[in-house]
Amino acid sequence: MTRLTASLAALPARALGAALCLVLVARAAEPAAVPHYTLDQAKSSLEFTFTQAGAQNKGRFKSFPVSFDFAPDKLTAGRLDVAVEMGSLDSGDQERDDTLRSEDLFSVKKFPQAHFLATQFVQTAAGFEAVGKLTLRGVTRDLRVPFTFRTATENGATVGYMSGKTSLKRLDYGVGQGDWKATDQVGNEVGVSFSLRLTAH
Amino acid sequence: MALRNTTRRWGALSQLLHWLIVILIILQVTLASMADDLPAGAKKLGLLARHKSVGITILMLALARLVWRLLNPTPALPQTLKSWEQSLARLTHALLYVLLFAMPLSGWMMSSARGFPVSWFGFFTLPDLVPKNRSLYEALLTTHSTLAWVLGAVVTLHVAAALKHHFMLRDDVLRRMLPLGSSTPEPK
């Protein structure tokens, strides 16, 4: 009798456990409930710096749609997807822009987009780091991008501010064919910095 | 040969600065015309970077030369020259000095107006002289090339005069700017 009572009592507990397991599995399989952000292009910037003829020069991209799923307390659910429209580059000089778009450099006709995709995020002392892959001029390589992130409520809506900088070597991606492979006039090291305003959906 | 000038002869430093600038101006014309013949590309960029660095070097040497000239006696023009010839010689020399400054400065300004900072052989970057402005750049480009032709004309006159002094007037005007040339001895 006592044994029966015990097993009966154990039944709902077990069922509950199983049900809970199912829910957990379901939650993990479904898209995580973290905020989804997209770019406020007008209030965001993506810049690059490079050495030209010994002096530091600057350029920017005018169009680079961003899709960002992120919550600082749920890093495993994070996903960052940035598509940079290479044709939208602006180095402040029409002739230089045309040169940059040409086949030996960004080859914009053949590779209209650069793409950064990160699905792994780590917390660092200064903020976070997106661990992902950058595809530029058809070459894909690992890239870690450190950034800071904060949210704010503006006019009742949630917005995210994300900024950071990193650097990469242009020749790793084949940006520089022919004479442009030389690094004495245009340095191999290119700095990339961004300051984004993201709106939550 | 003395380092300083005398009233009859250019000293070693004046001569060094004179001939160094001659060599660098020849280099400048060469680099500029080579770059002009190339389409936009890495080679052109490299040549123009050298042209800018050499130009800044000339500017620094011109400044040193002007200061040294002010601190030294200037060898006198031969008294045999007519007064209009003396005036023409002074005007030519003054113009050469003006151009030694105007050429690199207009080039530097041109680069700044284009939005391309000028670096001295990659060692340091010079400040921008004017804000970025496309039409200012176009105007400075015209100025820089016009001044190059003016410089060519004045240099031609300068060289022709030096040769005339040496071969026709047979005085020491050319020799006193040459390291090995002897000149009329100093009066006792």
HADDOCK unambig.tbl for C-alpha pairs under 7 A between the chains (distance, minus, plus):
assign (segid A and resid 53 and name CA) (segid B and resid 46 and name CA) 6.86 0.50 0.50
assign (segid A and resid 53 and name CA) (segid B and resid 49 and name CA) 5.48 0.50 0.50
assign (segid A and resid 53 and name CA) (segid B and resid 119 and name CA) 6.74 0.50 0.50
assign (segid A and resid 53 and name CA) (segid B and resid 122 and name CA) 6.88 0.50 0.50
assign (segid A and resid 54 and name CA) (segid B and resid 119 and name CA) 5.38 0.50 0.50
assign (segid A and resid 54 and name CA) (segid B and resid 121 and name CA) 6.73 0.50 0.50
assign (segid A and resid 54 and name CA) (segid B and resid 122 and name CA) 4.02 0.50 0.50
assign (segid A and resid 55 and name CA) (segid B and resid 117 and name CA) 5.94 0.50 0.50
assign (segid A and resid 55 and name CA) (segid B and resid 118 and name CA) 6.49 0.50 0.50
assign (segid A and resid 55 and name CA) (segid B and resid 119 and name CA) 5.40 0.50 0.50
assign (segid A and resid 55 and name CA) (segid B and resid 122 and name CA) 6.86 0.50 0.50
assign (segid A and resid 55 and name CA) (segid B and resid 125 and name CA) 5.76 0.50 0.50
assign (segid A and resid 179 and name CA) (segid B and resid 42 and name CA) 5.65 0.50 0.50
assign (segid A and resid 179 and name CA) (segid B and resid 43 and name CA) 6.98 0.50 0.50
assign (segid A and resid 180 and name CA) (segid B and resid 42 and name CA) 5.60 0.50 0.50
assign (segid A and resid 185 and name CA) (segid B and resid 46 and name CA) 5.89 0.50 0.50
